[in-house]
């Protein structure tokens, strides 16, 4: 076993690196989803899926409404829309009431792709439930519970209360004076 893989395995088992494990899981799911999107000829990137579904549920929406509806930054919503505009999945029309604001809606192609995406979501739900059954835990429920718990009590508030600073604790560990 190489030193790198040994460290990687240690990090996987270390609660302090839980965010890395969650991110690694995200990357694995994203990568495998991208393969499926290509295989199934979805015609749009995985990251555009939530925006496509959001726009399929409303008549039209501004970037601000999209970013709020999906809990995304304005910049990220804007980047997604630019790609969707290039793919002709959405089009934007200036708001009659406020010419500075653009309202986006799905094109006929975008509506067709959203119907395909809805079918994909049914299959993905089945696949994730199968995965949850395989590992013996409702992954979605655990993730939602963890997010709610951290919103109610932040990560920082969960740290043990220490009278000593980290610098002092390191010095004590080394047998030095801080």
Number of C-alpha atoms within 10 A of each C-alpha: 6 7 8 9 10 11 12 12 11 12 15 16 12 12 11 10 13 13 10 14 16 13 12 13 12 12 12 12 12 14 13 11 16 17 13 14 17 13 9 11 9 16 12 19 15 17 12 15 17 16 20 24 18 19 22 19 12 11 11 19 19 20 21 18 15 22 18 13 14 13 10 15 14 14 12 12 21 17 13 18 22 14 15 20 17 10 15 14 22 22 19 17 13 13 14 10 7 8 9 8 16 18 17 22 23 26 16 12 12 24 18 13 21 24 14 13 20 13 12 16 13 10 12 13 12 12 12 14 16 13 14 15 12 10 10 9 12 15 15 12 11 11 12 11 12 12 13 12 12 14 10 9 11 12 10 8 9 9 8 7 7 8 8 10 10 10 11 14 16 14 13 13 10 9 9 10 11 10
